């Protein structure tokens, strides 16, 4: 057998995170620092008394007595029992049976002899809720997800944690099942949270945001609720869907909202850090986006963009865009199809007549006020590119 001291690296140098390992000694679960350790280290971590020896537990066959200086590869079996050194001795050619293997989920272990399991099989073995998913526990924040029916090999790491993806369980009348990890969506990021009751500050930090600069909102059904930095969020509550963020850098005051846009539109506009207003003038609803910078070919004063919100939106298509101050080329050349105007709040706005077509139609559910605004910016860029 190989020997090593406890300072010997367990594996060749690699930047990839290692899987966590554990052993079971006399029915006690003991976490191990790596896959390959000395028998002495296992004995010390198990708190064995002097005069005790470690024996790898097998289904049948002779005892495999492990002297203190022996290298133990936990992938060859991580279940051990203890005996007095006076009562056993190593045989020169022991007949070894199948080793017992302990898989671990959330600090519970189950002993098997088959080193290959499926994700579903492990879930049944541990009696887990079928809605729970499994992650292989790694020596890094990035635990590895296990796909349904994926073959799980013991030698790749036997320690797992239960996980629930909150967004999958936001419907219905029941909250998500209990788990050790929770996956939430913060804006467009999937974030693994190690407990069911994080604070707003902890969620922002896990998502890579500075809590001093970002505000957190919680989406519950059709409601968007602000989350204070030190407020606790119960991830096991019913109806939690996802989280959104807003920059915490605006000046005093709130945007004017004479009418309500769909909540998804509001979230997307705010996520772009846009200054905007939803106003009603003479019975017509308008979205105004302020201080839009212009390409260099136009006179340099920033402009505001207005989009008319027609009755029936978002099923009804948006059309055209309006600018104030009007957009003018520095070379004095006219801009096609911008002769029309619209009066909004006693100001004359330049109309850009640009329309969706049968070849490129409006797509409800995919297009919205933000995509139409971005399209209006593309019209400016297209005009600027003309020689």
Residue pairs with C-beta under 8 A, 6 or more apart in sequence:
1 70
1 71
2 70
2 71
3 38
3 69
3 70
3 71
4 36
4 38
4 71
5 38
6 37
6 38
6 40
6 41
10 18
10 33
10 34
10 35
10 36
10 37
11 18
11 34
11 35
11 36
17 138
17 139
17 140
17 142
18 34
18 35
18 138
18 139
18 157
19 35
19 136
19 137
19 138
19 139
19 156
19 157
19 158
19 159
20 31
20 137
20 138
20 139
20 157
20 159
21 31
21 32
21 33
21 34
21 35
21 74
21 78
21 157
21 158
21 159
22 29
22 30
22 31
22 32
22 74
22 78
22 102
22 104
22 109
22 158
22 159
23 29
23 30
23 32
23 42
23 45
23 46
23 74
23 78
23 79
23 80
23 102
24 30
24 78
24 79
24 80
24 102
24 109
24 111
25 42
25 46
25 48
25 54
25 80
25 81
25 82
26 46
26 80
26 81
26 82
28 46
29 102
29 104
29 107
29 108
29 109
30 42
30 45
30 46
31 45
32 41
32 42
32 45
32 74
32 78
33 41
35 73
35 74
35 75
36 71
36 72
36 73
36 74
37 71
37 72
37 74
38 68
38 69
38 70
38 71
38 72
39 54
39 66
39 67
39 68
39 69
39 70
39 72
40 68
40 69
42 54
42 66
42 72
42 80
43 52
43 54
43 68
46 80
46 82
48 54
48 82
51 84
51 85
51 86
52 82
52 83
52 84
52 85
53 65
53 66
53 67
53 82
53 83
53 84
53 85
53 88
54 65
54 66
54 72
54 80
54 82
55 63
55 64
55 65
55 66
55 80
55 81
55 82
55 83
55 88
56 64
56 66
56 72
56 76
56 77
56 79
56 80
56 99
57 77
57 79
57 80
57 81
57 99
57 100
58 64
58 77
58 96
58 97
58 98
58 99
58 100
59 97
59 98
59 99
59 100
59 113
60 97
60 98
61 94
61 95
61 96
61 97
62 91
62 94
62 95
62 96
63 83
63 88
63 91
63 94
64 90
64 94
64 96
65 83
65 88
65 89
65 90
66 72
66 80
67 90
74 158
75 154
75 155
76 99
77 99
77 100
77 101
78 101
78 102
78 158
79 99
79 100
79 101
79 102
79 111
98 113
99 113
100 111
100 112
100 113
101 111
101 112
101 113
101 114
101 115
101 154
101 158
102 109
102 110
102 111
102 112
102 158
103 109
103 110
103 112
103 117
103 122
103 125
103 154
103 158
103 160
104 158
104 159
104 160
105 122
105 126
105 128
105 134
105 160
105 161
105 162
106 160
106 161
106 162
106 180
108 126
110 125
110 126
112 125
115 153
115 154
115 155
116 151
116 152
116 153
116 154
117 125
117 151
117 152
117 154
118 149
118 150
118 151
118 152
119 133
119 134
119 146
119 147
119 148
119 149
119 150
119 152
120 148
120 149
122 128
122 134
122 152
122 160
123 130
123 132
123 134
128 162
129 177
129 178
131 164
131 168
131 169
131 176
131 177
132 162
132 163
132 164
132 177
132 179
133 145
133 146
133 162
133 163
133 164
133 165
134 145
134 146
134 160
134 161
134 162
134 163
135 143
135 144
135 145
135 146
135 160
135 161
135 162
135 163
135 181
135 192
136 143
136 144
136 146
136 152
136 156
136 157
136 159
136 160
137 143
137 157
137 159
137 160
137 161
138 144
138 157
141 192
143 161
143 163
143 181
143 192
145 163
146 152
146 160
161 179
161 180
161 181
162 178
162 179
162 180
162 181
163 179
163 180
163 181
163 182
163 183
163 192
164 176
164 177
164 179
164 181
164 182
164 183
165 182
165 183
166 176
166 182
166 183
166 184
166 185
166 235
166 240
166 241
166 242
167 183
167 184
167 185
167 241
167 242
168 176
169 175
169 176
169 177
170 221
170 239
170 240
170 241
170 242
172 238
173 238
174 238
175 236
175 237
175 238
175 239
175 240
176 182
176 235
176 236
178 196
178 236
179 196
180 194
181 192
181 193
181 194
182 192
182 193
182 195
182 196
182 235
183 190
183 191
183 192
183 193
184 190
184 191
184 193
184 203
184 235
184 240
184 242
184 243
185 191
185 242
185 243
186 203
186 204
186 206
186 207
186 209
186 216
186 242
186 243
186 244
186 245
187 207
187 243
187 244
187 245
187 271
189 207
189 208
191 203
191 206
191 207
192 206
193 202
193 203
193 206
193 235
196 234
196 235
196 236
197 232
197 233
197 234
197 235
198 206
198 232
198 233
198 235
199 229
199 230
199 231
199 232
199 233
200 211
200 216
200 227
200 228
200 229
200 230
200 231
200 233
201 211
201 229
201 230
203 216
203 227
203 233
203 243
204 210
204 211
204 214
204 216
204 229
204 245
205 211
207 243
207 245
209 245
211 229
212 248
213 247
213 248
213 249
214 245
214 246
214 247
214 248
215 226
215 245
215 246
215 247
215 248
216 226
216 227
216 229
216 243
216 244
216 245
217 224
217 225
217 226
217 227
217 243
217 244
217 245
217 246
217 267
218 224
218 225
218 226
218 227
218 233
218 240
218 243
219 225
219 240
219 241
219 242
219 243
219 244
219 263
219 267
220 239
220 240
220 241
221 239
221 241
222 263
224 244
224 263
224 266
224 267
227 233
227 243
233 240
244 267
244 270
244 271
245 271
246 270
246 271
247 273
249 273
250 275
255 275
255 276
255 277
255 278
256 277
256 278
256 279
257 277
257 278
258 278
258 279
258 280
258 285
259 278
259 280
259 285
259 309
260 278
261 269
261 278
261 287
261 309
261 369
262 314
262 368
264 368
265 314
265 368
265 369
265 370
268 368
268 370
269 276
269 289
269 369
269 370
272 370
274 289
274 290
274 373
275 289
275 290
275 291
276 287
276 288
276 289
276 290
277 287
277 288
277 290
278 285
278 286
278 287
278 288
278 309
279 285
279 286
279 288
279 344
279 345
280 286
281 343
281 344
281 345
282 343
284 308
285 308
285 309
286 306
286 307
286 308
286 309
286 344
287 306
287 307
287 309
287 369
287 373
288 304
288 305
288 306
288 344
289 304
289 305
289 306
289 307
289 373
290 304
291 302
291 304
292 302
292 303
292 304
292 305
292 377
293 302
294 300
294 301
294 302
294 303
294 327
294 380
295 380
295 381
295 384
296 384
297 329
297 330
297 331
297 383
297 384
298 327
298 328
298 329
298 330
298 380
298 384
299 327
299 328
299 329
299 330
301 325
303 323
303 324
303 325
303 326
303 327
304 323
304 324
304 325
305 321
305 322
305 323
305 373
305 376
306 321
306 322
306 323
306 324
306 342
306 344
306 349
307 318
307 321
307 322
307 369
307 372
307 373
307 376
308 318
308 319
308 320
308 322
308 342
309 318
309 369
310 316
310 317
310 318
310 319
314 364
314 365
314 367
314 368
315 364
317 356
317 361
317 362
317 367
318 362
318 367
318 369
318 372
319 355
319 356
320 351
320 352
320 353
320 354
320 355
321 352
321 354
321 372
321 373
321 376
321 379
322 342
322 344
322 349
322 350
322 351
322 352
323 349
323 350
323 352
324 344
324 347
324 348
324 349
324 350
326 338
326 349
326 350
327 335
327 338
327 350
327 352
327 380
328 335
329 335
329 383
335 352
335 383
337 352
337 353
337 354
338 350
338 351
338 352
338 353
339 351
340 351
340 353
341 348
341 349
341 350
341 351
342 348
342 349
342 351
343 349
352 376
352 379
354 375
354 376
354 379
356 362
